[in-house]
Amino acid sequence: MRILVYGINYSPELTGIGKYTGEMVEWMASQGHEVRVITAPPYYPQWQVGEHYSAWRYRREEGAATVWRCPLYVPKQPSTLKRLIHLGSFAVSSFFPLLAQRRWKPDRIIGVVPTLFCTPGMRLLAKLSGARTLLHIQDYEVDAMLGLGMAGKGKPGKVAKLASAFERSGLHNVDNVSTISRSMMNKACEKGVPEEKVIFFPNWSEVERFREVNSTHVAVLREQLGLPADRKLILYSGNIGEKQGLESVIEAAALLRDKPWLFVIVGQGGGKARLEKQAQERGLDNVRFFPLQSYDALPALLSMADCHLVIQKRGAADAVLPSKLTNILAVGGNAVITAEAETELGQLCLNEPGIAVCVEPESVPALMEGIEQALLMPKRNAQALAYAERTLEKENVLSQFIADIRG
């Protein structure tokens, strides 16, 4: 098939949506599909355009797929308004490169959300070229914005109502909608998408790569990072932004400073400087910050931890399913997940006893109790490993997705 992938995040971004979209494109190309990508320069999670890339110029790249990089505005400190401008700038700059694909006549157009601003252009190209469209929901960006209070408190205002209406228009006017969890599939149906049009397309892991980690690599990385061998490591690795609510980790570290534990926060994002300042002001010597590690080092990094933190604010767990969890499970890690019981993550912990510890979001006492429980579990979590092998293997997930969109 000729497949056009359209989305704001792509390789070489190391975390989140860009990582998964890049791996998906490489796999499709390896299977003989002709793939093109329209995207932006890498900027996430640092919120800074990567070295050797420009935020203001178009660029074409050739590799496994032909990639067009389109200009966009990248705010240094994202706010709700700045995020909207950021997403809108990409939708505008990518519109003409998108329509230029009319002559190529793609068979499928896969739009990766965020951003919903791109759906009108995607639907127009489909009408002009005869392609079928699929909207892949990695984040329900409108729900995340409303759930985290970014659109203001109280009853939904005009902006919130307009955003919800625009979202419904995008969802209702594509051929299929796919998303990464069962609860997010249900949410699509609640928003008016017919059940037969919804496809389950979960994020995946290279399970074998994470299952068998060389202990020497773990020891070398631990030494490189200067992490003492006699302390338990409580790890958070990933984006450090608004939806995580990592202030609770700093609070917990302050209350647990007498324990032989070390809180290790690895990542980038708009909230990192604030967290570093909070830890410094409290004089917390049990908290260490590091930049994102390379993907090659990720198995060793995850294997090193005695406890993993999957932290989200209340209201985010069903709108945004954290991608970091897939590799934590694949490495057999013990995770503390902050999620309400009725959410996808809460139900995962209920239906798969022992897979992780689920605690109430935005509660420091609950987080502390969850950490203590996780540290009492065996270092390699058999339930997590079994679940990863059964449901998260990359080859199986992508093969099923291609079969679904071909049909």
Secondary structure, DSSP 8 states (H G I E B T S, - for coil): -EEEEE-S--TT--SHHHHHHHHHHHHHHHTT-EEEEEE----TTTTS--TT--SSS-EEEESSSEEEE------SS--HHHHHHHHHHHHHHTHHHHHGGGTT--SEEEEEES-GGGHHHHHHHHHHH--EEEEEESB-HHHHHHHTTTT-SSS--HHHHHHHHHHHHHHHTSSEEEESSHHHHHHHHHTT--GGGEEE----B-HHHHHS--HHHHHHHHHHTT--TTSEEEEEES--STTT-THHHHHHHHHTTTSSEEEEEE---TTHHHHHHHHHHTT-TTEEEE----GGGHHHHHHH-SEEEE---TT-TTTB--THHHHHHHTT--EEEE--TTSHHHHHHHHSTTS-EEE-TT-HHHHHHHHHHHHTS-SS-HHHHHHHHHH-BHHHHHHHHHHHHH-
